[in-house]
Amino acid sequence: MGTPTPLLLVIDNDRSASCGVEEFARARGFDVISRSGAAGTLDDLASLKPDAAFVDLQAPDIGGLHVLRLIRQVHPTCEVVLMTGEASVDSAIEAVKLGALDYIGKPLDFERMSGLLETVRHGIDRRERLLAADSALASKFEFYGMIGRSPVMQELFDTIRRLAPHVRTALITGETGTGKELVARALHRLGARRDRRFVAFNCSAIADSLFESEFFGHNRGAFTGATEPRPGLFEHADGGTLFLDEIGELPVSMQPKLLRAVEYGEIKRVGASESRRVDLRVVAATNRELSAEVAAGRFRQDLFYRLNIIEFRLPPLREHREDISYLTASFVKEFSRQFGKSIVGVSPGAERLLHNAPWPGNVRQLRNVIERSCMATDARILTERDVLAALGGGRAIVDESTAIRTSTVHQMPPPRPASVDVTREQIEHVLQQVGGNRSAAARFLGISRRALYRRLDSLGLRAS
């Protein structure tokens, strides 16, 4: 997709001035939308998505500085130039502090305006080149569906490369959403069985009474409803790889039979008198601490040791935050293509928010957030507002003088119970990202404001 024509928003009740800017900018390759008042225009900011804005400092309904604040909050990448016939040093300094690109006097200096428009265009081009570079780097650090430049991920990739040709059984551990199945698939594709089947099964998704038939199959008439013989997972994966996800959910009664199948490659269908031989690689995964499950009597020690010949530990996302930008770039590219959009990346504010979020759901949660953000936007850049909405908390943008408020993009989820265990680190990260706004922080964390205040008190953070 080519780069679209940049959009310039002009807010000025002086029609002759706005017409002059409009004609001048159009001649230099900009699309232009002109508005005489600010209040109605601000309601449309989310849909307009301008790349730049020229705003009259003396707007009669709302001051230009307040307009600047709101534009920068809703569209952080939008470059704002203030126009005025009564320039002052104080207002110029304030404008720059609030993030204005520049300040131009009236009557308008079109030579200077030409330079400003060129600066805007160069900024857009540079931003998109950087975002494209991030996407290229993400591809460079991709490893069988996983992405990581951090030392901990690069070490994991190297370990998989070295051991995949030799491993017959392995245990993959890590929190929910870290990508355990991706590791199992990488082991399969790098091993000698790559041309045979990869069969995945979630041990938490079936009733206890059905495990034996599911694993080993059954003969006709073995039980009520068994009208035809059926092979199980072990036969289906024979010669290839069987991936048993959430192995910690396996009933204790099934564990000795699984041990024998893994240890000796020997299975027996339900209702059969003869055993069958199978030859396959078994890779198990869990988000539980299996050694603790063994100590509690919920998991057999001999099966644990048999599976745990080689352990691949996936770190939670909070332990390799330096990979978040690469993961984000990859997901943006994926969903931009999937939804037929021209999204190229995220704004600096959105990137900071993504980097500092607690991510209890790890990479899976990050991917889901980017998917929802890409689905909801029509812009080329995901903003902090897009990300907050996708995380489940719209952010109210309030002008201090006029109390103009933008509505949230999505309905907020119901608060979690007040007893939810929100950590100090999570609260501090979120408060930092929302500028100390505790109502916004509570929405972001998915708890009530009262619950957040109680948690702040318990952690000694109320006065901070």
Protein Blocks (a to p, Z undefined) as FASTA:
>chain_A
ZZdddddddddfblklmmmmmmmmmmnopacdddfbfklmmmmmmmnopabdcddfklfk
bcfklmmmmmmmmmmmbccddddfbdcfklmmmmmmnopabdcdddddfklmmmmmmmmm
mmmmmmmmmmmmmmmmmmmmggehiacfbfklmmmmmmmmmmmmmmmbdcdeddehilpm
mmmmmmmmmmmklmmccddddfklccfklmmmmmnopaehkaghiabccddfklmmgoia
cddehkllpcfklmmmmmmmmmnopacdehiabdcddddddddddfbdfklmmmnopacf
klmmmmmmpccddddfklmmmlmmmmmmmmmmmmmmmnopabfbdcfklmmmmmmpgoln
mmmlmmmmmmmmmmmpcbfbdcfklmmmmnopacddddfklopacddfbdcdddddfkbc
cdfklmmmmmmmnnopaklmmmmnopafklmmmmmmmnopmmZZ
